Amino acid sequence: MRMEFTMYDKLLQLPLFQGLGKNEFTQIIEKVKFHFHKLTPGTILVREEEACDKLIFILDGEVQSEAYDSGQKYMLQETFKAPYIIEPYSLFGMRPYYNATYSAVTEANVLTIGKNFLLENLSQYDIFMLNYLNILSSRAQTLKRKLWDMRIGNTYEKIMYFLQTRCNNPKGPKTLYVRMEDFAELLTDTRINISIALNDMQDQGVLKLNRKKISINDLEELSEYCKTKKKDTGK
């Protein structure tokens, strides 16, 4: 009973299960096949371009994603803390494949639910499906807003927009692996402008530069600094 209660508490922290009552949760446990896994640091959960045929819930620990652009000019890393669901939007649609490779950063407890069990059982619970639709709709609305918010702007805005449109989490640490000449091309800016802006950000402590590597402490903090630079330049 205690194990069930603990699992119940953890699942209720996830958006998909919020609002479900104890009785509904008990029914789900009886019908749906839950698969629990304990991961050690470095263990790969799924790989980019692998078929998405299940929901993956991170109940404890941290995972990291690695996503490459189609031209292989850069790679972006993000870290996600539990509770977290890995790409629930990739389960359906014309291209049901993962967009990134995910691996455990720390020891992590993971729960997976197969796509078939979701369709056959979880779909019967209105609250679960409403939560799922809200997640998908929120993502679509956020992406559309990002596109409408796109502007030429100064170099700081270009860097910020590039990161915001590619990151799934608007907060937390990010690591971008890219050559400066490629980054300048991607941003349609000059290499010297990119270098000046990045070095200024490093001086302010919001990121750290290494060869072909940009380590961001917190994307939200970086965003706030870029906003101040927009005000300073009057653009």
GIWOKA-V32157 format. One record per backbone hydrogen bond with DSSP energy under -0.5 kcal/mol. NH is the residue of the N-H (numbers start at 1). CO is the residue of the C=O. Records with the same first field share a line. If there is no record, write none. Layout:
NH->CO, CO
//
This chain:
5->1
6->2
7->3
8->4
9->5
10->6
11->7
12->8
13->9, 10
14->11
17->14
18->14, 15
20->17
25->21
26->22
27->23
28->24
29->25
30->26
31->27
32->28
34->32
35->112
36->34
37->110
39->37, 108
42->104
43->40
45->102
46->102
49->98
50->47
52->96
53->51
55->113
56->86
57->55, 111
58->56, 84
59->57, 109
60->109
63->80
64->103
65->78
66->101
67->76
69->74
72->69
75->177
76->67
77->175
78->65
79->173
80->63
82->61
83->58
84->58
86->56
87->85
90->87
91->88
97->95
98->50
101->66
102->46
103->64
104->43
105->62
106->62
108->39
109->60
110->37, 108
111->57
112->35
113->55
115->53
118->114
119->115
120->116
121->117
122->117
123->118
124->121
125->122
126->124
129->125
130->126
131->127
132->128
133->129
134->130
135->131
136->132
137->133
138->134
139->135
140->136
141->137
142->138
143->139
144->140
145->141
146->142
147->143
148->144
149->145
150->147
158->154
159->155
160->156
161->157
162->158
163->159
164->160
165->161
166->163
167->163
170->168
174->216
175->77
176->214
177->75, 175
178->176
179->73
183->179
184->180
185->181
186->182
187->183
188->185
189->184
194->190
195->191
196->192
197->193
198->194
199->195
200->196
201->197
202->198
203->199
204->200
205->202
206->201
207->201
208->215
210->213
213->210
214->176
215->208
216->174, 214
217->206, 215
218->206
219->172
222->218
223->219
224->220
225->221
226->222
227->223
228->224
229->225
230->226
231->227
232->228
233->229
234->230
235->230
//
